[in-house]
Amino acid sequence: ARCWRFEPYWVRVEMDEPPRPGSLVTLTSHGRRLRIGAFLTPDERLDLARALRQALRRHRELPAGCGPC
């Protein structure tokens, strides 16, 4: 297994809306791209993208020094 780390303030979550059969969730930051969710259905990928975006928004709203990193 590989481990990928992205800075939560810089990472973007991309997903086609509405989802298409070949669409994947893509995490992008500083020229790096990671496509995830190939095993999920298109609707599950969309749910994942939305959940990741929401979690990142919540993290970005925390005062400095309050995050897990």
Helices and strands as residue ranges (DSSP letters): E 12-14, E 25-29, E 32-36, H 42-61
